[in-house]
Amino acid sequence: MARHRRWDAALAKQMALRLADKEGALLPILHELQATFGYIDDRAVSVVADVLNLSKAEVVGTISFYPDFRSSEVGETVIRLCRAEACQSVGCEHLVAHLKDTHGIEVGRTTSDGRLTVESVYCLGNCALGPSILVEEQPFGRVDTTLLDELIAEARR
């Protein structure tokens, strides 16, 4: 499972400077910040705006426009649970109930130990294998409560 680094302004600036010459550098920088830290810290807005000579509003607008960007810390492992129609038709809401009833985990929240965040998404493009989840960058299809329990146990180790 992924482990994210703690926020580091010097590292964030170094990453932004390294990618600043890419065409459309804002998105690659934001993606790299999130991959490294697990989210885009509010303090990154000034760093990125300065490096790219953009307004803070342009950076914040981009972060808020794309639903994949997060502005707050997440658990060490992020599970994205598809709740689109195809996955609903094959039981994703049963998984949501199982998370709460069996593990005390609410979708959209991070566990109190900081190990796990579960997020809703509305299509992972794995409709034929629903219900589907994404654990960090690894997709899983035909997820049942047994597999979900195994993945949660692994995330909590």
Residue, then its C-alpha position, 0 to 999 in steps of 0.5 A: m500500500a502507498r505511503h505518502r510523505r509529510w508536507d515539505a515546502a522545499l520539496a514541493k518547490q523543487m518538484a514544481l521547478r522540475l516540471a515548470d518547462k513542460e507544456g501545460a505544467l500546472l496539471p503535471i505539477l498538481h498530479e505529482l504533488q498529490a502523488t507525493f503527499g496524498y493531497i495538495d496542501d493549501r501552502a502548495v498554491s503559493v508555491v505553484a503560482d509563484v513558479l508558474n507565474l499564475s495567480k493563486a486563483e488560477v491554481v485553486g480553480t484548477i484544483s477545485f475543478y478536477p474531482d481527483f485532486r484533494s485539498s486535505e490529508v487522506g489515510e495512508t491508503v485510499i480506496r475508491l469505491c465506484r457508486a455509479e449505476a452499473c456498480q449499484s446494480v451489482g451491489c456496491e451499496h451492500l459494500v458501503a453498508h458492510l464498511k460501516d457495519t463491520h469496520g466502522i468506516e464511513v465513505g468519505r472519511t479517514t479512519s481514526d488511525g489515519r491508515l485508510t480513507v474510503e472515497s466514492v467515485y462515479c465510474l472507474g471504467n470497469c463496469a463489466l466487473g462491478p462492483s469495482i474499487l481502486v486501491e491506490e492505483q490498482p483496480f479490483g473487480r467483482v468485489d465482494t465483502t470477503l475481498l473487501d475485508e482482505l484489502i482493509a486488513e492489508a491496509r491496516r497492517 
